[in-house]
Structure formats: C-alpha cells, structure tokens
Amino acid sequence: MDSNNFNQQPVDQSVQQPAQPPVQPVYYQQPETETPVSVGDWVLTIFLTCIPCVGLILLFVWAFGSSAPKSKSNWAKAELIWVAIGIVLTIILYAAVGATIIGAANSLGGF
C-alpha cells in the first residue's frame, strides 16, 4: 500500500455542482442631490411672501419656474394650495354672513 494514497478518498464525479456563471457587478446611479436652501434664504423667502401681491406672484414663479430648488418649488406649491383653500373658505364665510344679514334684515321688514 502506498503511503501517499492512504488519506485520499475517491471523488464521486456525479455529485459535483455545475459551475455558476460569474456574477456581474450592479451599478446604482446616485440620485442627484442639490444644495439645501439656507436658513437665511428661507427667512427672506417667507418675508417676501408676506408682501401681498409680490408674495403671490413669487409663489407662482417658485412653484412653476425651473430656477427654484426642488424643496422651494414643493413648498411654494403647498403654499398655493393653502392660499386656494383660504380663498374658498373666505368666500363661504362671506356668503354665510351675507345670508345671515339679509335674513335678519328681511325678518325686521327692512327689505
């Protein structure tokens, strides 16, 4: 008996796994990041929106223009939604108050 073959076991060729194809690396594209809007810029933005006509015009420019950062654009769109809600609620309030005044005047015989 040969001493070199003493610890070797016979290999069963039928049990071996087939070779796996090489794995291709997956590359992910990083989302484009923009510089955050500074606190000073937000202070100026909020101040400018407090000016009645200028603020409304600037909200439309920031919301639908291409030069504003994405965060400011989203904020301006949200502000425009709140402005629209405020206008609708104001109209409803004035209509309710007006109807109440007209109803009170009719009951007193004024009209």
C-alpha positions as CSV (number, residue, x, y, z in Angstrom):
1,M,0.0,0.0,0.0
2,D,1.3,3.4,-1.0
3,S,1.6,5.9,1.9
4,N,0.6,8.8,-0.3
5,N,-2.8,7.4,-1.1
6,F,-3.6,6.5,2.5
7,N,-5.7,9.7,3.3
8,Q,-7.2,10.3,-0.1
9,Q,-10.8,9.5,-0.7
10,P,-12.2,8.6,-4.1
11,V,-14.2,11.6,-5.6
12,D,-17.6,10.9,-7.0
13,Q,-17.8,12.9,-10.2
14,S,-21.6,12.7,-10.5
15,V,-22.2,14.7,-7.3
16,Q,-20.3,17.8,-8.2
17,Q,-22.3,21.0,-8.8
18,P,-22.3,22.7,-12.2
19,A,-20.1,25.8,-12.4
20,Q,-22.1,29.0,-11.7
21,P,-21.8,31.9,-14.2
22,P,-19.8,34.8,-12.9
23,V,-21.9,37.5,-11.1
24,Q,-21.9,40.8,-12.9
25,P,-21.5,43.9,-10.6
26,V,-24.6,46.0,-10.3
27,Y,-24.1,49.8,-10.5
28,Y,-26.6,52.1,-9.0
29,Q,-26.9,55.7,-10.1
30,Q,-26.8,58.0,-7.1
31,P,-29.8,60.4,-7.1
32,E,-28.8,64.0,-7.9
33,T,-28.5,65.9,-4.7
34,E,-28.9,69.7,-4.6
35,T,-27.5,72.0,-2.0
36,P,-30.0,72.6,0.7
37,V,-31.7,76.0,1.0
38,S,-30.1,78.0,3.7
39,V,-31.9,79.4,6.7
40,G,-31.2,83.0,5.6
41,D,-32.8,82.2,2.2
42,W,-35.9,80.7,3.9
43,V,-36.2,83.8,6.1
44,L,-36.0,86.0,3.0
45,T,-38.5,83.8,1.2
46,I,-41.1,83.9,4.0
47,F,-40.6,87.7,4.3
48,L,-41.2,88.2,0.6
49,T,-44.3,86.0,0.7
50,C,-45.8,88.3,3.4
51,I,-45.9,91.2,0.9
52,P,-49.5,90.8,-0.5
53,C,-49.2,91.0,-4.4
54,V,-45.5,90.3,-4.6
55,G,-45.8,87.2,-2.4
56,L,-48.5,85.7,-4.6
57,I,-46.5,86.3,-7.8
58,L,-43.3,84.9,-6.3
59,L,-45.2,81.8,-5.2
60,F,-46.2,81.1,-8.8
61,V,-42.7,81.8,-10.0
62,W,-41.1,79.4,-7.5
63,A,-43.8,76.8,-7.9
64,F,-43.8,76.6,-11.7
65,G,-40.4,78.1,-12.6
66,S,-37.4,75.9,-13.3
67,S,-34.8,78.1,-11.5
68,A,-36.0,77.4,-7.9
69,P,-34.6,74.5,-5.9
70,K,-36.9,71.4,-5.7
71,S,-37.6,71.9,-2.0
72,K,-38.6,75.6,-2.5
73,S,-40.8,74.6,-5.5
74,N,-42.6,72.0,-3.5
75,W,-43.1,74.4,-0.6
76,A,-44.5,77.1,-3.0
77,K,-47.0,74.6,-4.5
78,A,-48.1,73.7,-0.9
79,E,-48.5,77.4,-0.1
80,L,-50.6,77.9,-3.2
81,I,-52.9,75.1,-2.2
82,W,-53.3,76.7,1.2
83,V,-54.0,80.1,-0.4
84,A,-56.7,78.4,-2.6
85,I,-58.2,76.8,0.5
86,G,-58.2,80.1,2.3
87,I,-59.9,81.9,-0.6
88,V,-62.6,79.2,-0.8
89,L,-63.3,79.3,3.0
90,T,-63.4,83.1,2.9
91,I,-66.0,83.1,0.1
92,I,-68.1,80.6,2.1
93,L,-67.7,82.7,5.2
94,Y,-68.7,85.9,3.5
95,A,-71.7,84.2,1.8
96,A,-72.9,82.8,5.2
97,V,-72.5,86.2,6.9
98,G,-74.2,87.9,4.0
99,A,-77.1,85.5,4.0
100,T,-77.5,85.9,7.8
101,I,-77.5,89.7,7.5
102,I,-80.1,89.6,4.6
103,G,-82.2,87.1,6.5
104,A,-82.1,89.3,9.6
105,A,-83.0,92.4,7.6
106,N,-85.9,90.6,5.9
107,S,-87.3,89.5,9.3
108,L,-87.2,93.1,10.5
109,G,-89.0,94.3,7.4
110,G,-86.1,96.3,6.1
111,F,-86.2,94.9,2.6
